[in-house]
Amino acid sequence: MNTLAEKLRSPSKEQQQEEKQKTTQARNKYDPTYDPLTKKTPGHGTDYAPTYWVDTAGEPPADDGPITNDVDVDVVIIGSGYTGLTTAIHLAEQYGIKATVLEANRVSWGCSTRNGGQAQCASGRLKRSQWIQRWGVDTALKMHEECLDGMETFKSLIKDIDCEPQHGGHLYVAHRAKVMPTLEKEAKLLRNTFNYDAQILDADTVKKIYVGDEEAAGAMHEPEGIGIHAGKLAFGYVNKARALGATVHPASPVIGWETKNGVHYLKTPGGIVRARAVGVATGGYTSQGLHSQLKNRLLPILSNSLVTRPLSESELAACNFKTNQVITDTRVLRHYYRLLPDNRVQIGTRSAITGSAAPEAKYEHMLRADLARKFPSLAGIDVDYSWWGWVDVSHDMMPRIYQPDAKESIYYALGYGGNGVMYSAQAGKRLAQWIAGEGKELDLPIFQSKLPFPNVREVVESEAFAPFRRFGQRFLYRWYHLKDEVL
């Protein structure tokens, strides 16, 4: 029997429960400073970022709860964003494979609920002309067909998901007159070589017929482009994947990974998941320590986004918003923006360099100033939502969907460079092919090589490389700003 002194020293059940609740709340609190180059995992059960998409998507979908014991499965997908979920959907529909999806935090916690909701006919950061420079015309044409097929894959997946699609194409706005000759050359190439109906619009046409962006010196309009509600799309994918038999486990970060005799032992806080194959779909939230095949293979870039309060009829008229099409501008540090179905304006662009600097108010102030530069009548407008998130950029600006070691059943789909809303659907389809044993049939460069290291491999592989990578990024941002605004 406990003495009175022991009872006084021992916390009551109520106190124990209170302490447990405090620990859970602390663990679940949204961390705005997460940085994939410096932190081991994205978190454990962390709550969503305060985005417009999450706030207006309705109740998050049902899931299968955290991993709570050791378990044996056939296929694990790490990451419950667009790529991970569409991989699970394709595995179930095409191959009868029911995947187990592991998520560190809430379902679709990362890129998938923080992006700009722009589905464009693109893969990676390179233009068609740059594809030709890198691979030649024949391969570039096949890459273009891959993107067109990706748009059809995306349209097929969302046809029964209420994600507020806004069709009409993509408006690529020239932010300075000096950019127009390059834009005209690209549009001509798209029409003549790729048989893709890209049209050049002059400044007057853009401002009168489409949108009164004060910066617009003209634009290229391309036929493919769809705006979507990012949160409703993510939650729709979760429901679709689970209806097909996949299981989705939040609060289950992979904190250890060993492979023995062809079996992957994925350690989570609740138990070890033993899997015959693993697909990695962690996007811009890929931690350095997840697996050796992924270390230093990506350059995570922060992007800021904000959403205004709904515009009044007079404000809409002042901005001359006559389109709901997705819009980007021609800056290297580009802006992506559009009018949402509830008459709010969403705009985003590149942000801080490090996670620790991301919460600094100056980045939101910069984005507010960018909005006012495009639409002076919106200067000082109330902003209802402001957030940031990581974008996975590969070191050669193109994604990879690949098996990096033929002796191990590990596959990844990463490196979309900000064009993942659409291409993640296609990447999920391709990643499912790899996992099902059909990947070697894929003959494009993005399916035939690893995510590359930066040029100086010895420096890259050192533990101290991250600060140097960030130093180089700061230099590049200054140079890009000069190119965009001055030179």
Salt bridges, closest charged atoms under 4 A:
GLU18 OE2 - LYS22 NZ 3.64
ASP31 OD2 - LYS39 NZ 2.88
ASP35 OD2 - ARG470 NH1 2.89
ASP47 OD1 - ARG106 NH1 2.86
ASP64 OD2 - ARG242 NE 2.91
ASP72 OD1 - ARG274 NE 2.66
GLU146 OE1 - ARG430 NH2 2.74
ASP149 OD2 - LYS429 NZ 3.03
ASP149 OD2 - ARG430 NH2 3.85
GLU152 OE2 - LYS155 NZ 3.34
ASP160 OD1 - LYS240 NZ 2.72
GLU164 OE2 - LYS232 NZ 2.71
ASP204 OD2 - LYS208 NZ 3.42
ASP213 OD2 - LYS374 NZ 3.31
GLU215 OE2 - ARG331 NH2 2.63
GLU215 OE2 - ARG373 NE 3.17
GLU215 OE1 - LYS374 NZ 2.76
GLU222 OE2 - HIS170 ND1 2.82
GLU224 OE1 - LYS155 NZ 3.10
GLU315 OE2 - ARG309 NH2 2.67
ASP329 OD2 - ARG331 NH1 2.75
ASP329 OD2 - HIS335 ND1 2.89
ASP329 OD2 - LYS374 NZ 3.07
ASP342 OD2 - ARG344 NE 3.05
GLU360 OE1 - LYS362 NZ 3.85
GLU364 OE2 - ARG368 NE 2.91
ASP370 OD2 - HIS335 NE2 2.86
ASP370 OD1 - ARG373 NH2 3.11
ASP384 OD2 - ARG344 NH1 2.66
ASP396 OD2 - ARG134 NH1 3.48
ASP396 OD2 - ARG400 NH2 2.60
ASP405 OD1 - LYS407 NZ 3.45
GLU461 OE2 - ARG457 NE 3.34
GLU463 OE2 - LYS295 NZ 2.49
GLU485 OE2 - ARG331 NE 2.56
